[in-house]
């Protein structure tokens, strides 16, 4: 009797260990498929990519990830947090992929795997409507300007300011909305952000803001960062395939036209970013 009981217990324990090992052996795509949802981390102060409209999360990222979800056969579960917590949150496993998006740079590519680009990310300046003291990017020399904390756009603004004869006072803000508020109030003379973002802001508030031409930044593109772990390769491969399909059949262009008023000519992948 004792032998029979011991044998049953041993078989049961072996079954549990095997089942547990099987669960842990699943890769990221298998886990997403099993759960039925893709968890996407982003901020909501980066219009027109992500913002809150009448209490609802809206923007290009929402529309595009809905299409990605359809291709993968899963729903999209958004995890919303400040931008400075998004990339650390990805690394900590709080979500599966980033919906930031983020400027594709050499430094970031060394740490993350990026999806195909979703839009151009070249940095430009937004100024107050009618401010004749700022007619070109170099005019910010010796003046106060701002940008979103922990962003590639802020890094480019600082680098550009360092090249000017009269160094600009570059101020960091928790998010771009706070920087735009200070710009409207006259506390700073310009905000540095990607051209698509500031063009959208100027379009929404034409009596308050306008874009300074030409852009001062290096040609760059936005993409969604994911993890480079081997465990995540299948998921990133699937997202990449879905996005290239969405681009190929014209859905991406329609989403871009909806939010920017025009479609962007972007490469399928960025292998060697200029930044």
C-alpha positions in Angstrom: 0.0 0.0 0.0 2.8 2.4 0.9 4.7 1.6 -2.3 1.6 2.2 -4.4 0.9 5.6 -2.6 4.6 6.6 -3.0 4.5 5.7 -6.7 1.3 7.8 -7.3 2.8 10.7 -5.4 6.0 10.5 -7.4 4.1 10.4 -10.7 2.0 13.4 -9.6 5.1 15.4 -8.7 6.7 14.6 -12.0 3.6 15.7 -13.8 3.5 19.0 -12.0 7.2 19.7 -12.6 6.8 18.9 -16.3 3.7 21.1 -16.6 5.5 24.0 -14.8 8.6 23.6 -17.0 6.4 23.6 -20.1 4.8 26.8 -19.0 8.1 28.5 -18.4 9.4 27.1 -21.7 6.8 29.1 -23.7 8.3 32.0 -25.6 6.8 35.5 -25.6 4.6 35.0 -28.6 3.2 31.8 -27.1 2.4 33.6 -23.9 0.7 36.5 -25.7 -1.4 34.0 -27.8 -2.4 32.0 -24.7 -3.4 35.1 -22.7 -5.2 36.6 -25.7 -3.7 40.0 -25.2 -0.6 42.0 -26.1 0.4 44.4 -23.3 1.7 47.7 -24.7 3.5 50.3 -22.6 3.2 54.0 -23.5 2.7 57.6 -22.3 -0.2 59.8 -23.1 1.4 63.2 -23.6 2.8 62.7 -27.1 0.1 63.8 -29.5 -0.7 62.8 -32.2 0.8 59.4 -31.3 -0.7 59.1 -27.8 -2.9 61.5 -25.9 -6.1 61.6 -23.9 -9.1 63.0 -25.8 -12.2 63.6 -23.7 -11.1 61.0 -21.2 -10.2 58.4 -24.0 -6.8 57.2 -25.0 -6.4 58.1 -28.7 -3.8 58.7 -31.4 -1.9 57.0 -34.2 -0.5 54.3 -31.8 -3.9 53.3 -30.7 -5.1 52.9 -34.3 -2.0 51.1 -35.5 -1.8 48.7 -32.6 -5.5 47.8 -33.1 -4.5 46.7 -36.6 -1.5 44.8 -35.2 -3.8 43.1 -32.7 -6.1 42.0 -35.6 -3.1 40.5 -37.4 -1.9 38.6 -34.3 -5.4 37.6 -33.3 -5.2 39.2 -29.8 -6.6 42.3 -28.1 -4.4 45.2 -27.1 -4.0 45.9 -23.4 -2.5 49.4 -22.7 -0.2 50.1 -19.8 0.0 53.9 -19.3 2.9 55.6 -17.5 5.3 58.6 -17.8 7.8 58.3 -20.6 10.8 58.1 -18.3 9.3 54.8 -17.0 8.4 53.2 -20.3 11.7 51.7 -21.3 12.6 50.6 -17.8 9.1 49.1 -17.6 9.8 47.0 -20.8 13.0 45.7 -19.3 11.2 44.9 -16.0 8.6 42.8 -17.9 5.6 45.1 -17.0 4.5 44.8 -20.7 5.4 43.0 -23.9 6.4 45.9 -26.2 6.5 49.7 -26.2 4.0 51.9 -28.1 5.9 55.1 -27.4 7.1 55.4 -30.0 10.9 56.1 -29.7 13.4 57.6 -32.1 15.6 54.8 -33.5 19.2 55.5 -32.5 22.4 53.5 -32.5 22.5 53.5 -28.7 18.9 52.3 -28.4 19.4 49.6 -31.1 22.2 48.1 -29.1 19.7 47.6 -26.3 16.4 47.0 -28.0 14.9 45.6 -31.1 12.9 48.0 -33.1 9.9 47.5 -35.3 9.7 48.9 -38.8 9.5 52.8 -38.7 6.0 54.3 -38.3 6.9 57.9 -39.1 9.7 60.4 -39.6 11.2 61.7 -36.3 13.4 64.6 -37.4 13.5 67.3 -34.7 12.3 70.9 -35.2 11.2 73.9 -33.1 7.7 75.1 -32.2 7.4 78.8 -31.4 4.7 81.3 -30.4 2.6 82.5 -33.3 4.1 85.8 -34.6 7.3 85.7 -32.7 9.6 87.5 -35.1 12.7 87.0 -32.9 12.7 83.3 -33.9 12.8 82.9 -37.7 15.3 80.0 -37.9 16.6 77.4 -35.4 19.8 79.4 -34.7 17.8 82.2 -33.3 17.3 80.4 -30.0 20.9 81.3 -29.0 21.0 82.8 -25.6 17.3 82.2 -25.0 15.2 79.7 -22.9 13.8 76.7 -24.7 12.4 73.4 -23.5 11.7 69.8 -24.3 10.3 66.6 -22.7 12.5 64.8 -20.1 14.4 61.7 -21.1 13.5 62.1 -24.8 15.8 61.8 -27.8 14.3 65.1 -29.0 15.6 66.8 -25.8 19.0 65.3 -26.3 19.2 66.7 -29.9 18.0 70.1 -28.7 20.8 70.2 -26.1 23.4 69.1 -28.7 22.2 71.8 -31.1 22.2 74.4 -28.4 25.8 73.6 -27.6 26.8 74.5 -31.2 25.4 78.0 -31.0 27.6 81.1 -30.1 25.2 82.1 -27.3 24.3 78.9 -25.5 20.6 78.4 -25.1 19.0 77.7 -21.7 17.5 74.3 -22.3 14.9 73.3 -19.7 13.5 69.8 -19.1 9.8 69.3 -18.6 8.0 66.2 -17.2 6.2 66.0 -20.6 5.7 68.0 -23.8 2.3 69.3 -22.7 4.0 71.2 -19.8 6.6 72.6 -22.2 3.9 73.8 -24.6 2.1 75.5 -21.7 5.3 77.4 -20.8 5.8 78.3 -24.4 2.2 79.7 -24.7 2.8 81.7 -21.5 6.0 83.2 -22.8 8.3 81.6 -20.2 10.3 79.9 -23.0 10.7 80.9 -26.7 10.6 77.4 -28.3 10.0 73.7 -27.7 12.1 71.1 -29.5 10.2 68.0 -30.6 9.8 65.8 -33.6 8.3 67.5 -36.7 5.2 65.3 -36.8 4.4 66.2 -33.1 4.8 69.9 -33.4 3.1 70.1 -36.8 0.0 68.5 -35.1 0.2 70.9 -32.2 0.4 73.9 -34.5 -2.5 72.5 -36.5 -4.6 72.1 -33.4 -3.7 75.6 -32.1 -3.0 77.8 -35.1 -3.6 81.1 -33.2 -1.0 80.1 -30.6 1.8 78.2 -32.2 3.7 77.8 -35.4 6.6 75.6 -36.7 10.1 77.0 -37.2 11.5 75.9 -40.6 13.7 74.1 -41.4 14.0 71.3 -38.9 17.4 71.4 -37.2 17.7 67.7 -36.3 19.3 64.8 -38.0 17.1 62.7 -40.3 15.5 60.1 -38.0 12.5 57.7 -37.7 10.1 56.5 -35.0 9.7 52.9 -34.2 8.4 50.7 -31.4 11.1 49.2 -29.1 10.9 45.6 -27.9 13.2 43.3 -26.1 16.2 41.6 -27.8 16.1 38.5 -25.6 15.9 35.2 -27.6 12.7 34.6 -25.7 11.1 37.6 -27.4 12.3 36.9 -31.0 9.1 35.1 -32.1 7.0 38.0 -30.8 9.1 40.7 -32.5 9.1 38.7 -35.7 5.3 38.4 -35.6 4.9 42.2 -34.9 7.3 43.0 -37.7 5.5 40.8 -40.2 2.2 42.3 -39.2 3.4 45.9 -39.6 5.0 45.2 -43.0 1.7 43.8 -44.1 -0.2 46.8 -42.7 2.2 49.1 -44.6 2.0 47.0 -47.8 -1.7 47.1 -48.1 -2.0 50.8 -47.4 -3.5 50.8 -43.9 -0.4 52.5 -42.4 -0.6 55.3 -44.9 -4.3 55.9 -44.1 -3.5 56.1 -40.4 -0.7 58.5 -41.0 -2.9 60.7 -43.2 -5.6 60.7 -40.5 -3.2 62.0 -37.8 -0.6 64.0 -39.8 -2.6 65.1 -42.9 0.0 63.3 -45.1 1.7 59.9 -45.4 5.4 59.4 -44.6 7.9 57.7 -46.9 9.7 55.4 -44.5 12.1 52.4 -45.0 10.9 49.0 -44.1 13.6 48.7 -41.5 16.4 50.9 -40.1 19.7 49.0 -39.9 22.1 51.9 -39.4 20.5 55.0 -37.9 22.2 58.4 -38.4 21.8 59.2 -34.7 
